[in-house]
Amino acid sequence: MLLGGGGYTPDSVARVWLASLAGITGITLPKDSPSEWMDFCLQKYGIEVSPNLTDQPLDWKKLNGYPFIEEEIIEATQQSINYLKSLLRPVPDWKSCEPFLQA
């Protein structure tokens, strides 16, 4: 299952989806954004997009408040996952359904 958000610049959305789909399919992306994409975004939206197709990994140790920021992000992510799990229907125990499934 893939989920997306909204409210971002067209450049950011395209890069995130591209990176996600590339990761799922095992495709290695080039470092640079295609010049055609950069021209399209400038002409269509009036924005200059990043020349880098992918971002560098975040170095947590260079952030103020490390390691607490990392812990807060992990906790918030786990809370989000737990909330999403609570919205899913439970998978039925098929063995308890056997009497109803027999003809």
N, C-alpha and C positions, 0 to 999 in steps of 0.2 A: 504494500500500500504506500502510495506517495501522497503527501499532503503539502500544500503550498499556502502561502499567505498573500497579502496584498498591501498596497500602499507604498510600494517601493518604486524606484526608477526603472524604466524598461531595461536599462543596462544591467542593473543588479539582478532582476528577475531572470533575464536570459542567461546570465553567467551562472546563477545558482542552479537552474534547471539543467543547463548543459553539463555542469560539473556532476550533478546528481545522476543524470542518465549515463554519463560516461563512466562513473564509478560502478554503477549497476551492471553495465554491459562490458566492463573491462577495457574500454577504449582509453588510450592515453591522449590527453589534450596537448596541443602546442602551447607554448608559453605566451605567445602574443595573440591579441585579438585580430581577427581578419580586418584588413583595411576597408573592405566593402561594408562590414558591420559598423565600423566607426563612422564611415561616410553616411550610411543610412540613418544612424541615430542623430548625427549632426543636422542632416537635412530634414528629417521627419519630426524630431522632438526638440531640436536646437540645443542638444546637450553633447558635450565632449565626453566620450566614454573612456574608461581605463584602457591604456594600451596593453595591460596585462590581462590575459584571459582568466587566470586563476590567481588567487591571493597567496601570499606566503603564510605558513602556519603561524598562529599566534604564540608568542613566547610569554607565558604567564609570569615568569620571573621578572620581566621588565615592567609589569604593571604595579601601580601603587596598591597596597593592600593584599598582595600575594602572600600566603596561599588562600586567604579568606574569600577572595573573589571567586576562585576556582571552586571552593566548597559550596558557595552560595549558588553558583550556576548548576553544579551537579545536583544539589538539593531541589532547586526550582525545576530542573529537567525531570527528576524523579517524580515530583508532585504532578507535573503535567502528564507524564506517562500513566501514573496511577489514576488520574482523573479520566483520561481517555479509556483506560481499561474498565472503569466503572460504567461507562456508557455503552459498552459492548454487551450484547446478549450472551449469557452463559451458553457454552456448548453442552447440549444434552448428553446425559449418560445413556448411551445407546443400549446398554444391557438392561436397564430398567424399562426401556421401551419395547423390548422383544415381544412381550405378550400381545401388544397392539399391532406389531408388524407382521405377525404370523397370519396366514390366510385361513 
